[in-house]
Amino acid sequence: DLPRTFPGHPWLDTPEGHAALRRVLVGYSFRDSDVGYCQGLNYVAALLLLVMKTEEDAFWMLAVLLENVLVNDCYTTNLSGCHVEQRVFKDLLAKKCPRIAAHLEALEFDVSLVATEWFLCLFSKSLPSETTLRVWDVLFYEGAKVLFHVALAIFKMKEHELLLTHQVGDIINILQRTTHHLFDPDELLTVAFDKIGFMTTNTISKQRKKQETEVMKELDLRLRRLNSIRTDE
């Protein structure tokens, strides 16, 4: 994944940059063997490397993010935490943007098609880096609920366009084009907090607990099916 992380960057996409990123990621895999290395962390660690003074500072900021700011199990082998976040996000979209949610459901569009990358990479692969860093400022200050605010805002900003779509591909194109050109963080964050409305960490925690049981049941069933197939072979 190293050469695919921000390709073309004048420092990251060099032997020195790749080596620095490898050291941070390998270092964290030793710190937390349950996480090890998960795709998505390369983008998070790379952006931290660009803004922190040393590899050690980037390493500790990565540790703070994974251990204190984000929910548990987002980057473990079965990505259970990420699956829970996707379920919660789908519920929040139905509540905060009901017209969009109803339209997406009619088109059988699963929001995780775009939102999984947002939550795993913390928008670092989707938004311009300056905008991502403003989102991260709020993320470190207010916690993981900020990811929901921003994700909802992206849909809200393009509500009119999204309601006119007839195909899944058109939805993905609109959202990708939108995120790649969100160069004004003030515009994004204004929508995220003023137009989406207030959400407490406690409310989101309750929704997570509600979804956690279902996610674990599904993952357990998937694992049993996989083991059954392997036994049959």
Steps between C-alpha positions, in 0.01 A plus 500: 500500500795738550539606133121544473488746789470851356692407181699783349554682830849656489607344831259219586537335161875454535712223657548722807127570531406135452755395763369754754139394444597132528672562833196677648257230381721208604564669834128525567443138395738398781319727746157352420509150353118488480514778243833414342478672164167586340448668162403859560752553776765573236315819397441608860863442600628667182310821565617499862859462377457808281381725782693367801867581553626146549405139433466451875247784525304353207504158670363635828231706326394185315484319834284775652263489203454123508496457876333814635306677224349235271275211600653161579545231236483732197827356369501148640490196268122481459454882497206457739527856630492638147193287417326643807586856396353437154174377654483801731572733211218347295260559791618858542462569127137381519441732795690810386452473120182292457439592134852396399481180704166403343633569150817296559294212636278508192813470285633223730811708568697398809669804659792281608613500135637849560495544876724204590798677346404826672495338843807277456718771346341780707431686173874528425461316168183685399527865606781743410767478771439855629131420550581161655727663757225743602267204545768327708534810722134461594533119517775521764299760693148352487554130428384248241148647468661765275541236228121462489448876483738533204368194316142625536605846383646361177166339416306808613705736282407303189142414594345655187740321263469169681120506484520525120714188459369174353807277523741394775799608289367855477477523880858383542623746234324795665636417845855439378503819294361694796753375754799546267407865445406603855780754533306725739499335846285780643220417256515130588516549877222760496268248337630222727410680820245771419281316249535142623422601856617393842590137574628387838768237546263326743225469238743357244642258760148364560453447127836323480400258777173429320683418176791314658300187581368466145843559345666238720224249414551560128880476523472180703263349244733601216796338678307176558400486134860556394623225734228268364613562142863431595398175675307386192807561282 
